[in-house]
Amino acid sequence: MSGKTLKVTYVRSAIGYPKDQHQTVKSLGFTRLNQTREIADTPSVRGMVYKVRHLVTVEGEGEILGSEIHPKDDE
């Protein structure tokens, strides 16, 4: 892939979570636990990752929470 990418790993099962979170995990392209994907870094992908942030890990997670899209609340 060219351009910026996010390295995302699916680490926790979506069983027991709302159906929309299952669908978000599937939309990110995950089919099994502990699967890692490099996904294009776009605002829509960042939003999906933010929605299921408790089910995935992101290499350099501060990039998601510390961005203009999801600023940290340090104040």
FIGUMAR-199072 format. One record per residue (C-alpha): x, y, z; residue in three letters. Coordinates in steps of 0.5 Angstrom, whole numbers, padded with zeros to 4 digits, always signed. Example, Ala and Ser with C-alpha at 12.3 -4.5 7.8 and 13.67 -1.06 7.14 Angstrom:
BEGIN
+0025-0009+0016ALA +0027-0002+0014SER 
***
This chain:
BEGIN
+0000+0000+0000MET +0003+0007-0002SER +0002+0013+0003GLY +0000+0013+0011LYS -0002+0006+0014THR -0004+0004+0021LEU -0002-0003+0023LYS -0008-0006+0027VAL -0009-0012+0030THR -0016-0016+0032TYR -0014-0018+0040VAL -0021-0019+0043ARG -0027-0022+0041SER -0033-0018+0039ALA -0038-0023+0042ILE -0042-0020+0047GLY -0042-0013+0044TYR -0047-0010+0040PRO -0048-0012+0033LYS -0046-0006+0030ASP -0039-0007+0033GLN -0039-0014+0030HIS -0040-0011+0023GLN -0035-0005+0024THR -0029-0011+0026VAL -0032-0014+0019LYS -0031-0008+0015SER -0024-0007+0017LEU -0023-0014+0014GLY -0022-0018+0020PHE -0024-0025+0020THR -0020-0028+0026ARG -0017-0026+0033LEU -0010-0024+0033ASN -0010-0022+0025GLN -0006-0016+0024THR -0008-0012+0018ARG -0004-0005+0015GLU -0010-0001+0013ILE -0010+0006+0009ALA -0010+0012+0014ASP -0016+0015+0012THR -0021+0019+0017PRO -0027+0014+0016SER -0022+0008+0018VAL -0020+0012+0024ARG -0027+0013+0026GLY -0028+0005+0025MET -0022+0004+0029VAL -0024+0009+0035TYR -0031+0005+0035LYS -0028-0001+0036VAL -0021+0001+0040ARG -0023-0004+0046HIS -0023-0010+0041LEU -0016-0008+0037VAL -0009-0005+0038THR -0006+0000+0034VAL +0001+0001+0033GLU +0003+0008+0036GLY -0004+0008+0039GLU -0003+0016+0040GLY -0004+0017+0033GLU -0011+0015+0033ILE -0013+0019+0040LEU -0008+0024+0039GLY -0010+0026+0032SER -0014+0032+0030GLU -0020+0027+0029ILE -0020+0025+0036HIS -0016+0030+0041PRO -0014+0028+0048LYS -0018+0031+0053ASP -0012+0033+0058ASP -0015+0039+0061GLU 
***
